[in-house]
Amino acid sequence: MRYLDQHCDASPPAGHAVADAESEFLDHALDTDIVVRGTKLCAWATFFWDGRGMRYQPLRSPLRKLRSYSPAMTDSEARELLAAIPGAEQKILGATDLRGLLEALFPADLWRPTASLRHGAHWLLWLDEQAPTAFAQPLLKVQATLWQDQLDGAEKHLYGASSADEARTLLDQWLGIEETAGAIADLPEFPLPIPDRLRQRVETMWTRRTIEKRGIYYRTIVSRRIPRELKEDVARMSADYFKSHHSELESSIVQEISDFLPMEEIGALRKIVPPEVPPLPPADAALVAAWFCNSYLPYREWAIDRDDEAVRTVCRERGTAFAKWFLEFYPTALAAGAETISFRRSGRVMHDHAGKVTLMIILDGIGIWDAKELTRHIKSEQKRLVLTKNDWCFAAVPTVTEICKPAMRQGVAPRNVNPSAYALSSDSVRLLENEDAAEILRGARVNDFYIWSLIQTDQTYHKPGDARTIRDNVRAILEGLAKRIASAVEAVPNQLKLNVIITTDHGRYLGRSERTIPLMPGMLSHQRAAWGGPSSASDLRTDFEILPSEKAARLHPERFGLLHPALVAISEDSFLNTDGSRGADWFPHGGVWPEEVIIPWLEFQRDAEPPHVDGRISGSGVEGRDGEIEIHLTNSSPLELNILSVLIEGSNLDYEFPLNQKLSPIDAKAITRRLSPWPSASNVVRLKAKCILRLPTGDQLTVALALDLTSESLQKRHSDLDDLL
């Protein structure tokens, strides 16, 4: 067959002569195996063959097909592409659409999906890694524009990149490597694993800035909407900086970054700057958690293995003062049905689990500090889980497994536990310690309630060893448990809503306790608790009685929800063993010190939407006078948020309103504040407002607020009054 190749870009069929000049055409004009090239020569050949009734056909042009997809592509770019990519001509001619063409030229699982946040992130990573050459840009630009047209929100700006340099700029802004501005600042958290090459860019840039900012660059980063792993990176860089610059470290800095550091790093910083001595516990139960987490616990952890009588005295005074307060508080809270008590809360969630799968995990004998470490590992292992409630509650007393755990599983006070039942409801599913929970959860159905009780943590705390070895072993156990939990979460069918609750039956004493407290006749002991006796009756006329030694208290069984009389340690000592023997234990439990009774209550949702908060500030006033603004915030997410502050800035004005108020899930809130002095009308139009919130994870979220302020000048006010006279 005779062929025409007007654009000189088609490969000649095997065995065909090629005519690029008139003389070559004349030599082969009457042959059947010739390819004529060039516009003029093809026109001449067409005239020649038509006049003689000779058959011919045009060869398909890869150049023209490329340019049909991207008219902006030049001939030189198209020819470069043809020359650079093996088999490019066949791939081009075989394609039926642009996506198919790109898939053939640049194999990747990128081209078929529709545009989305996740796909946009994949697109940028691909551009950054592959760095496609300039000749591919016109084709990539067309496809990026098509994707961009599928979106309306901030995500569409991800497809403004079609080169490696453009992608790198957007990635650096999105991940906080560079300052974020415009629409990129409105993007949700980066949804994909961050490649090592990007982590290296982060490391290089943030290390330099951490040094330049004298260790506090993390404050710029932790409020951004970026992956937690990067916040942990910047916290680690800050910790490394302060290890070499001891004099610049302050206790408040350790507290600020502790949410993003492993416990061993926090311990290293606390050796440089000890935490402040905690005040005595507050009388108001609503303030206890803040006192415990921000003051008592940092000091208590720091003091664990310190051989310093002054430090031990502080711990003893605070621990015993809390124990006495708690024994006054607990019977009243129990009688009121307060959900601050663990088994009340577990009973509520067992009744309220319709429309979803609920997995309640009871990790035996962990503390708030362990829960923080576990959460860090879960965030790393299972990106689909969102921490929606980072809370606490009080354990049942005495704080021993035999009493606390059945009460939690059944959602009732210990005295009301049914010894022949495992859980509150017969349809609750028990997951055993040594079975494959993921395999069972693959068969989960809506409304299922699973209870997974894991005892490895408590067993590890009870093993012999020094404080450091025991805590290191517990951390290793927590890391392994996080992997098991991640697998279990992944196994639940995707179409089901999944809530995960992680809690414990009791906490534990943070330190070494000597067994010195004698037992009452007939009682059984376990470290810092004792219970039982010949009768369930009690001769107590009050809720409790502190024993003459001031080391323990006797509890009224009925008023503490118990079947039998009980003793609990209120000092740092433990009870003698049941056989009367003495000794000492690291990290015992059973008593009522803060770390024994204040236990974690974590709630997670799988695939929860990132928090979406809208807000505005409204008000009217007279320039220079005091006025009132109303801050309106709407939380459309399932997360309970903490409103830290609202800022109004611009025109050399700076108004800050510390709030520290809760914003409930799926709720709105209006807050009034005084604004003084009221800005002028010319300044109002230049002001911008934002709200800083804290998520349950400890991460901060900054939300832009709309401003609806009107300002009246004092001169106009006087003029208006004059008109009325």
Secondary structure, DSSP 8 states (H G I E B T S, - for coil): --EEETTS-S---TT-EEE-SHHHHHHHTT-SSEEEESHHHHHHHHHHHHHTT---EE---HHHHHHHH-TT--HHHHHHHHHHSTTHHHHHHH-SSHHHHHHHHS--TTSSS---HHHHHHHHHHHHHH---GGGHHHHHHHHHHHHTT--SGGGGGGG--SHHHHHHHHHHHTTSS---GGGGG-----S---HHHHHHHHHHHHHHHHHTTT-THHHHTTSSS-HHHHHHHHHHHHHHHHH-GGG--HHHHHHHGGGS-HHHHHHHHHHS---------SSHHHHHHHIIIIIHHHHHHTTT---HHHHHHHHHHHHHHHHHHHHHHHHHHHTT-TTBHHHHHHHHHHS-TTSEEEEEEETT--HHHHHHHHHHHHHH-TTEEEEEEEEEE--SS-SHHHHHHHHHHTS-GGG--TT-SSSSTT-EEE-TTS-HHHHHTT--TT-EEEEEE-HHHHHHHSSS-HHHHHHHHHHHHHHHHHHHHHHHHHS-TTS-EEEEEE-S----SSEEEEEE---TTEEEETTEEEE-S-S----SSSEEE-TTSSEEEE-TTTTT-SS-EEEE-SS-EE--TTS---EEES--SS-SHHHHEEEEEEEEET-----EEEEEEEEEETTS-EEEEEEEEE-SSS-EEEEEEEEEETTEEEEEEEEEEE-TTEEEEEEEEESS---HHHHTT-EEEEEEE-TTS-EEEEEEEEEEEEE-HHHHHHHHHHH-
